[in-house]
Amino acid sequence: MMNGKKCFSVQCSGNTTTCQEVRADSSLSISTIAYVARYVDSEHTQELELSTSLSQCPRESLNELHVYKNKTLLGGFETGNYTFLGRTKSMRQCIQRCCSRGKCDVAYSIDGNCYAIECFSENLCHVDDGVPDTTSTEISILKDLKEKQS
């Protein structure tokens, strides 16, 4: 875990739910979390949060997606369940990671940190203009794309 410029190693004991991230007060400091899993043996491999499965969104459909820049979602952090998918070099990479998950309505990138969002309701997932100038965000709504394929 990075807190400002300090790096900490955190070991979760026993139950992995005790080591899940929770939203912190953003005015306190900037924190970054990365999950690392060790290979124990073939029967006890701990899986990483990041999915390596094939994308559920066809490649040609990815080009149709609109990317909203420097926007936010109407519901803010209360929009739905956020799952950290790692740092990405591009929004396309974030979208592909989101598509590889079974439950991802929105691909959301904040300063290169990619999140999959499973929306609590359709209304909360609408794009809104309220974003601070100091944050670089990119948003793609995948819910419509997945419904077209069904």
Secondary structure, 3 states (H helix, E strand, C coil): CEECCEECCCCCCCCHHHHCCCCCCCCCCCEECCCCCCCCCCCCCCCCCCCCCCCCCCHHHHCCCCCEECCEECCHHHCEEEEEEEECCCHHHHHHHHHCCCCCCEEEEECCEEEEEEECCCHHHCEECCCCCCCCEEEEECHHHHHHHC
